[in-house]
Amino acid sequence: QPEEPPMSSSYTIPEYFVMLGVTGIAVFVVHRLVSGRTPSRIESNSITPETSTPTQKYKVNWKDLLENTKKVWTKELVRLPVSIDLPRLARSITIKDHRYPEERIDEERNKVAIILEQLSKSLEGEEKASLVHDNFMNFIKGKELGGMGETPKAVQAFLEQIVKEESPVVQVLKACNQSIIAPFVMELRLNLCKDVPFKDGGGWRISVQILEDQVCILHNKRQKQLRTDGQPEVFEFEWELKMTFPLNMREMTNISFKVTSIDYTVDAEQEVKDKLNQTLEPYFQHVNQN
């Protein structure tokens, strides 16, 4: 059995799993499954550590989840999959600025270019937006975005040389990729898969909301039942991860996570419903309560 490396501030959850390998992941699961109850909504400014006992239920370690998410966001751009994820997620990203009416997106234009221009205009001004507009295609060189070849390298070079890593735009993009949601996705999988396994249900949406005094970034994603017996799936659920920043994007001031809905088909047995509702309880307690 390979030696298990220690969890430290230098590892994010995805990197840690790569180092552990398959056997190590199993060891990791055993170590991380502790018991207990916690609120369904988490706020980074109001975390109260809890003490688990052998008789308690599964315990969500909100404090670790928050810290791991912040560690991902503060990593250098080159250590995050921003340039790979941005082309493939571009059409799932919406940007809303309270100062400007929503513009009709020109389907003929490059969606990544539009996103970068909108963010630059909202967070850094018209001059920066013009700089992005005038230089983007020089880096892309006419290649279609979405491939894994030179396009991610071109996007990476553009972000580093034109947009600049320290800019608020890049800081937003560092919160709009696969790595930033990984701590919460893995938490759900480690908690759920042993009893009610699920898979990607599509519909990953990312919303960047630029308000009067802050930036809110929301990830909404659907998951659906994973069946290995050939029978149709009988449930889906959706979760939301919300991160809040000041307009200068220099710190992550707040994080919240919750399951927003559970949907069952008419064929879903009560046993399945009870098991999923109980499993999601730590994330779902206050949802749909007015």
Phi and psi in degrees as a GROMACS rama.xvg file:
@    title "Ramachandran Plot"
@    xaxis  label "Phi"
@    yaxis  label "Psi"
@TYPE xy
-66.9672  150.323  PRO-2
-68.7603  135.954  GLU-3
-85.5844  118.764  GLU-4
-70.5779  151.256  PRO-5
-71.6654  148.951  PRO-6
-77.9112  125.183  MET-7
-139.148  176.898  SER-8
-66.5574  -10.7618  SER-9
-89.7799  -4.83833  SER-10
-112.87  136.908  TYR-11
-96.7289  168.441  THR-12
-59.1726  -46.798  ILE-13
-60.939  -41.3798  PRO-14
-64.4727  -37.7563  GLU-15
-63.6127  -41.7102  TYR-16
-64.7051  -37.8515  PHE-17
-61.8088  -40.6049  VAL-18
-68.5209  -34.8754  MET-19
-74.6341  -36.7391  LEU-20
77.1123  -178.17  GLY-21
-62.1034  -47.2628  VAL-22
-63.4661  -41.649  THR-23
-64.4626  -34.8147  GLY-24
-61.6582  -40.5026  ILE-25
-61.9051  -40.9751  ALA-26
-63.6755  -41.9443  VAL-27
-59.4897  -42.8911  PHE-28
-59.7379  -44.8915  VAL-29
-62.055  -41.8074  VAL-30
-68.6101  -33.8334  HIS-31
-87.5092  -16.3364  ARG-32
-81.4671  94.2794  LEU-33
-109.58  176.737  VAL-34
-118.069  165.789  SER-35
138.277  177.587  GLY-36
-120.842  145.431  ARG-37
-144.523  165.714  THR-38
-64.7858  158.635  PRO-39
-81.5229  -21.9476  SER-40
-114.961  134.602  ARG-41
-116.163  139.714  ILE-42
-127.722  131.664  GLU-43
-66.0958  -18.9665  SER-44
-93.8634  2.56803  ASN-45
-142.996  55.4682  SER-46
-100.332  126.946  ILE-47
-114.797  108.983  THR-48
-58.3981  144.168  PRO-49
-117.05  154.746  GLU-50
-102.987  123.452  THR-51
-89.242  153.686  SER-52
-130.367  160.041  THR-53
-59.7551  -20.1005  PRO-54
-92.8443  -5.92108  THR-55
-82.958  162.227  GLN-56
-72.4408  -178.459  LYS-57
-54.4569  136.877  TYR-58
-113.118  123.118  LYS-59
-80.2851  124.073  VAL-60
-89.6158  81.5975  ASN-61
-59.5963  -37.4052  TRP-62
-61.5881  -45.7426  LYS-63
-64.0351  -40.7048  ASP-64
-60.3067  -44.032  LEU-65
-64.7998  -45.1618  LEU-66
-64.9889  -41.1209  GLU-67
-63.7944  -37.9167  ASN-68
-66.0439  -43.2445  THR-69
-64.581  -36.9253  LYS-70
-64.6626  -37.4982  LYS-71
-62.3408  -48.7821  VAL-72
-63.2513  -32.5842  TRP-73
-85.4498  -0.419787  THR-74
-67.4838  158.377  LYS-75
-64.9116  150.843  GLU-76
-54.9623  -40.9675  LEU-77
-64.7636  -19.6457  VAL-78
-95.5  6.10976  ARG-79
-120.589  153.987  LEU-80
-85.3946  35.2509  PRO-81
-60.7415  -47.6663  VAL-82
-69.8118  -22.1709  SER-83
-83.9958  -43.8183  ILE-84
-76.4409  -33.3691  ASP-85
-58.0544  -47.7283  LEU-86
-60.7179  -40.3182  PRO-87
-80.5094  -22.04  ARG-88
-100.977  -4.67517  LEU-89
-52.588  -41.4181  ALA-90
-77.5335  -5.9952  ARG-91
-100.987  0.42678  SER-92
-101.9  128.993  ILE-93
-119.095  145.454  THR-94
-122.733  124.251  ILE-95
-122.497  123.38  LYS-96
-119.107  125.244  ASP-97
-63.095  -17.738  HIS-98
-86.3958  -19.7905  ARG-99
-123.56  140.866  TYR-100
-68.6039  152.783  PRO-101
-66.2951  130.321  GLU-102
-94.3184  148.049  GLU-103
-71.9374  126.042  ARG-104
-76.7032  127.914  ILE-105
-76.3009  109.936  ASP-106
-65.8028  -17.4326  GLU-107
-82.1023  -17.4858  GLU-108
-86.7483  158.308  ARG-109
-68.7222  123.33  ASN-110
-66.6174  -35.6208  LYS-111
-63.8509  -42.2112  VAL-112
-60.455  -41.6825  ALA-113
-62.1087  -45.6129  ILE-114
-60.4856  -46.5008  ILE-115
-64.4672  -38.1879  LEU-116
-68.0287  -43.258  GLU-117
-62.7048  -46.2776  GLN-118
-63.9251  -41.5506  LEU-119
-62.8355  -42.9488  SER-120
-63.0817  -44.2825  LYS-121
-72.5369  -37.3879  SER-122
-102.773  -21.5388  LEU-123
-132.559  -6.74439  GLU-124
105.058  170.603  GLY-125
-62.9736  -37.1384  GLU-126
-62.5816  -43.5419  GLU-127
-67.8523  -37.1998  LYS-128
-62.8906  -39.8932  ALA-129
-65.9339  -38.1381  SER-130
-61.3096  -42.4659  LEU-131
-64.2635  -46.1161  VAL-132
-60.2191  -43.2841  HIS-133
-74.4589  -21.1159  ASP-134
-112.629  -15.0792  ASN-135
-59.3862  -52.1211  PHE-136
-67.0707  -22.2124  MET-137
-64.1461  -32.7363  ASN-138
-81.6483  -37.2969  PHE-139
-75.6382  -29.9898  ILE-140
59.0152  38.4596  LYS-141
76.8619  0.852298  GLY-142
-80.0358  143.931  LYS-143
-68.5939  135.803  GLU-144
-77.3159  154.256  LEU-145
118.77  -19.6125  GLY-146
-84.3413  172.71  GLY-147
-104.216  8.70618  MET-148
-82.3179  -117.449  GLY-149
-77.2264  -18.5007  GLU-150
-58.8272  -50.2987  THR-151
-58.5517  -35.394  PRO-152
-66.2534  -38.8303  LYS-153
-67.1639  -41.9208  ALA-154
-63.2269  -43.453  VAL-155
-59.3728  -46.159  GLN-156
-62.8222  -40.486  ALA-157
-63.6068  -44.2204  PHE-158
-63.8751  -39.9857  LEU-159
-73.443  -40.2989  GLU-160
-92.6466  -32.4873  GLN-161
-105.309  -52.8006  ILE-162
-74.5276  -39.7195  VAL-163
81.5847  133.709  LYS-164
-61.3317  -35.5018  GLU-165
-78.5053  -3.14418  GLU-166
-71.8395  152.548  SER-167
-58.2821  -31.6051  PRO-168
-61.5723  -49.0292  VAL-169
-64.8068  -36.3957  VAL-170
-64.4515  -34.1042  GLN-171
-65.3613  -46.3052  VAL-172
-64.0214  -29.4371  LEU-173
-68.1084  -14.518  LYS-174
-104.931  14.4972  ALA-175
-130.434  56.2637  CYS-176
-151.659  175.275  ASN-177
-61.2669  -37.1624  GLN-178
-66.478  -33.8571  SER-179
-69.285  -28.1468  ILE-180
-92.9492  -8.21091  ILE-181
-57.331  -43.2001  ALA-182
-57.3593  -39.0497  PRO-183
-78.4494  -36.9793  PHE-184
-63.0577  -43.4432  VAL-185
-68.0208  -34.1569  MET-186
-61.4797  -45.6018  GLU-187
-63.0611  -42.2696  LEU-188
-67.4697  -42.8732  ARG-189
-66.0995  -30.5855  LEU-190
-83.1428  -38.5988  ASN-191
-94.4765  -37.4416  LEU-192
-59.9836  -28.3932  CYS-193
-67.9248  -25.663  LYS-194
-118.781  -41.6543  ASP-195
-133.941  75.0048  VAL-196
-62.3295  146.159  PRO-197
-135.368  167.375  PHE-198
-136.814  174.909  LYS-199
-62.7399  129.142  ASP-200
-102.98  8.35543  GLY-201
77.108  -176.635  GLY-202
73.5236  32.4264  GLY-203
-73.1681  118.059  TRP-204
-120.002  137.32  ARG-205
-123.284  125.689  ILE-206
-119.552  124.526  SER-207
-105.012  114.165  VAL-208
-111.418  115.085  GLN-209
-99.909  106.196  ILE-210
-98.5225  -173.113  LEU-211
-64.0745  -36.9106  GLU-212
-132.323  9.91015  ASP-213
-160.996  166.507  GLN-214
-116.555  128.818  VAL-215
-114.487  130.199  CYS-216
-118.218  121.631  ILE-217
-116.995  132.064  LEU-218
-110.226  126.337  HIS-219
-121.797  128.943  ASN-220
-142.15  140.114  LYS-221
-100.779  144.076  ARG-222
-126.55  151.979  GLN-223
-137.06  161.848  LYS-224
-56.9815  139.751  GLN-225
-100.719  116.578  LEU-226
-111.554  137.637  ARG-227
-113.592  3.28246  THR-228
-103.442  8.19614  ASP-229
82.1508  -3.1757  GLY-230
-83.8122  155.428  GLN-231
-68.4035  150.846  PRO-232
-66.8782  144.562  GLU-233
-117.27  -2.56198  VAL-234
-146.106  154.241  PHE-235
-138.168  152.55  GLU-236
-143.947  158.367  PHE-237
-126.374  141.017  GLU-238
-122.65  162.448  TRP-239
-133.984  128.974  GLU-240
-113.07  125.151  LEU-241
-122.853  129.512  LYS-242
-121.933  140.692  MET-243
-122.172  139.502  THR-244
-138.79  156.943  PHE-245
-71.4281  168.195  PRO-246
-61.696  -28.1761  LEU-247
-81.2044  -4.72258  ASN-248
57.8061  34.0338  MET-249
-90.6955  -11.931  ARG-250
-154.872  155.721  GLU-251
-95.3885  112.721  MET-252
-92.778  -21.4823  THR-253
-157.361  148.549  ASN-254
-139.755  138.604  ILE-255
-138.632  150.255  SER-256
-142.737  135.532  PHE-257
-157.677  154.92  LYS-258
-86.3694  126.04  VAL-259
-98.2081  -21.1185  THR-260
-162.305  152.063  SER-261
-130.777  130.666  ILE-262
-123.676  134.17  ASP-263
-118.401  150.082  TYR-264
-83.1547  169.55  THR-265
-67.2407  -17.4687  VAL-266
-88.5897  -2.96412  ASP-267
-68.2409  126.163  ALA-268
-76.5827  151.638  GLU-269
-60.6677  -33.8003  GLN-270
-61.2577  -40.7423  GLU-271
-66.5209  -42.9372  VAL-272
-60.9586  -46.3467  LYS-273
-62.0192  -42.8643  ASP-274
-64.8799  -44.6405  LYS-275
-68.6272  -42.8623  LEU-276
-60.8563  -40.7373  ASN-277
-68.0244  -39.6419  GLN-278
-65.8961  -39.3583  THR-279
-86.0259  -0.977221  LEU-280
-51.4772  -44.0708  GLU-281
-60.5123  -22.1375  PRO-282
-103.528  -8.12644  TYR-283
-123.611  -1.23278  PHE-284
-55.0877  -42.8699  GLN-285
-103.642  9.85636  HIS-286
-74.2966  142.081  VAL-287
61.9033  26.7355  ASN-288
-113.064  114.851  GLN-289
